[in-house]
């Protein structure tokens, strides 16, 4: 999918505040270096955040998360990495693991994310 198609899909399908919590948490995991997705899927997740990340959230402190994400995109030092790590842990405690797994499964089923890099290479 192109970035425009991803944004269109996200705008129409990721409408629940819990979805936005999941998008933000995924972005924090990427920035923290703890995300196990392929580089291509991490790029897609970043595009999802750009498309819908500013929508209302369910549980997270959106202002704090958005500020950290924006700052890390400009520059990232050790102090900022520690703050991102702490915010990621907090976000992950607010969202259960099954919620995040179901969210990522939904993205895969929709063809937004791929199971692994081999899936992406055959889909192109």
C-alpha positions in Angstrom: 0.0 0.0 0.0 1.1 3.5 -0.7 1.4 6.1 2.2 -1.8 7.7 0.9 -3.7 4.4 0.9 -2.4 3.7 4.4 -3.6 7.1 5.6 -7.0 6.7 4.0 -7.4 3.2 5.5 -6.3 4.4 8.9 -8.7 7.5 8.8 -11.7 5.3 8.2 -10.8 2.2 10.2 -8.9 3.4 13.2 -11.6 5.4 14.8 -11.9 4.1 18.4 -9.9 5.8 21.1 -8.4 2.4 22.0 -7.1 2.1 18.4 -5.3 5.4 18.9 -3.8 4.1 22.2 -2.5 1.1 20.3 -1.0 3.2 17.4 0.8 5.5 20.0 2.0 2.5 22.0 3.3 0.9 18.8 5.1 4.1 17.9 6.7 4.3 21.4 7.9 0.7 20.9 9.5 1.6 17.6 11.3 4.6 19.0 12.4 2.6 22.1 14.0 0.0 19.8 11.8 -2.8 21.3 9.6 -3.4 18.3 10.2 -6.7 16.6 8.5 -5.8 13.3 10.4 -5.5 10.1 11.8 -2.1 9.1 9.1 -1.8 6.4 6.3 -2.5 8.9 7.8 0.0 11.3 7.6 2.6 8.6 4.0 1.7 8.0 3.3 2.0 11.7 4.9 5.4 11.7 2.6 6.4 8.8 -0.4 5.2 10.8 0.6 7.4 13.7 1.0 10.3 11.4 -2.5 9.7 10.0 -4.5 9.2 13.2 -2.2 9.7 16.2 -3.7 13.0 17.1 -7.2 11.7 17.5 -8.7 11.3 21.0 -7.2 8.5 23.1 -8.7 6.1 25.6 -6.2 5.8 28.5 -2.9 7.3 27.5 -1.6 10.7 28.3 -1.7 11.9 24.7 0.1 15.3 25.2 3.0 13.6 26.9 3.3 10.9 24.3 3.0 13.2 21.4 5.6 15.5 22.8 8.1 12.6 23.2 7.4 11.3 19.8 7.9 14.7 18.1 11.1 15.4 20.1 12.5 12.0 19.2 11.9 12.6 15.5 14.0 15.7 15.7 16.8 14.3 17.8 17.2 11.5 20.3 19.8 11.4 23.1 20.2 9.0 26.0 18.0 11.1 28.3 15.2 11.1 25.7 15.6 7.4 25.1 15.1 6.8 28.8 11.9 9.0 28.8 10.6 7.1 25.8 11.4 3.8 27.6 9.5 4.9 30.7 6.5 6.1 28.6 6.4 2.9 26.6 6.4 0.8 29.8 3.5 2.9 31.2 1.6 2.6 27.9 2.1 -1.1 27.8 0.8 -1.5 31.4 -2.3 0.5 30.4 -3.0 -1.7 27.4 -3.1 -5.5 27.9 -0.9 -7.7 25.8 -3.9 -9.4 24.2 -5.3 -5.9 23.1 -2.0 -5.1 21.3 -1.8 -8.5 19.8 -5.3 -8.3 18.5 -4.6 -4.8 17.1 -1.6 -6.0 15.2 -3.5 -9.0 13.9 -6.2 -6.7 12.6 -3.5 -4.7 10.8 -2.1 -7.9 9.2 -5.6 -9.1 8.2 -6.2 -5.8 6.5 -2.9 -6.1 4.6 -1.5 -3.1 6.4 1.3 -5.1 8.1 2.9 -8.3 7.0 3.7 -11.3 9.1 7.4 -11.1 8.3 9.8 -9.8 5.7 9.2 -12.8 3.4 5.5 -12.0 3.2 6.3 -8.4 2.2 8.7 -9.5 -0.6 6.2 -11.8 -2.1 3.4 -9.3 -1.9 5.2 -6.6 -3.8 
